[in-house]
């Protein structure tokens, strides 16, 4: 499903590139909500500009700290 997810993200960003307010040196975090159908085809439900980073479930309690750590590493390496 990863190739489908990448395609959804790339197509969405390309379709909205001119409408997003890009800020030099800024970092935007977008949350893509997708759902698989019975054939495992992913469908885009919505995109959140500022996704919640709460530890509200066991899944988010595991994912959010890992995401934040990897984001900091990416920003420091890419600089």
C-alpha positions as CSV (number, residue, x, y, z in Angstrom):
1,X,0.0,0.0,0.0
2,X,3.0,2.3,0.4
3,X,3.2,3.1,-3.4
4,X,-0.5,4.0,-3.3
5,X,0.0,6.3,-0.3
6,X,3.0,8.0,-2.0
7,X,0.9,8.5,-5.2
8,X,-1.9,10.1,-3.2
9,X,0.4,12.4,-1.3
10,X,2.3,13.5,-4.5
11,X,-0.8,14.1,-6.5
12,X,-2.4,16.0,-3.7
13,X,0.6,18.3,-3.2
14,X,0.9,18.9,-7.0
15,X,-2.8,19.7,-7.3
16,X,-2.6,22.2,-4.4
17,X,0.9,23.6,-4.8
18,X,-0.2,27.0,-6.0
19,X,-2.8,27.5,-3.3
20,X,-0.5,26.7,-0.3
21,X,1.2,29.6,1.5
22,X,4.8,28.5,1.4
23,X,7.1,30.3,3.8
24,X,10.8,30.4,3.3
25,X,12.5,28.3,6.0
26,X,9.2,27.1,7.3
27,X,8.1,23.6,7.9
28,X,4.6,22.4,7.3
29,X,3.1,19.2,8.7
30,X,0.1,17.8,7.0
31,X,-1.9,14.8,8.0
32,X,-3.3,12.6,5.3
33,X,-6.3,10.5,6.4
34,X,-6.7,7.5,4.1
35,X,-8.9,4.4,4.2
36,X,-8.5,1.1,2.4
37,X,-11.5,-0.5,0.7
38,X,-12.2,-4.3,0.6
39,X,-9.7,-4.6,-2.3
40,X,-7.0,-2.7,-0.3
41,X,-7.2,0.3,-2.6
42,X,-6.5,3.5,-0.5
43,X,-8.9,6.4,-0.6
44,X,-8.1,9.9,0.5
45,X,-10.6,11.0,3.1
46,X,-9.1,14.4,4.1
47,X,-5.9,16.4,4.6
48,X,-5.3,18.2,7.9
49,X,-3.0,21.3,7.9
50,X,-2.2,20.9,11.5
51,X,-2.7,17.3,12.6
52,X,-3.1,16.6,16.3
53,X,0.0,15.3,18.0
54,X,-1.7,14.1,21.1
55,X,-1.0,10.7,22.7
56,X,-4.7,10.0,22.6
57,X,-4.4,6.3,21.6
58,X,-1.8,3.5,21.8
59,X,-1.0,4.1,18.1
60,X,-0.4,7.8,18.5
61,X,1.5,7.2,21.7
62,X,3.9,5.1,19.7
63,X,4.0,7.1,16.4
64,X,4.1,10.7,17.5
65,X,7.4,10.6,19.4
66,X,9.0,8.6,16.6
67,X,7.7,11.2,14.0
68,X,9.0,14.1,16.0
69,X,12.5,12.5,16.4
70,X,12.7,11.7,12.7
71,X,11.5,15.3,11.8
72,X,14.2,16.9,13.9
73,X,16.8,14.5,12.4
74,X,15.7,15.4,8.9
75,X,15.7,19.1,9.5
76,X,19.2,19.0,11.1
77,X,20.6,16.9,8.3
78,X,19.0,18.8,5.4
79,X,20.2,22.2,6.7
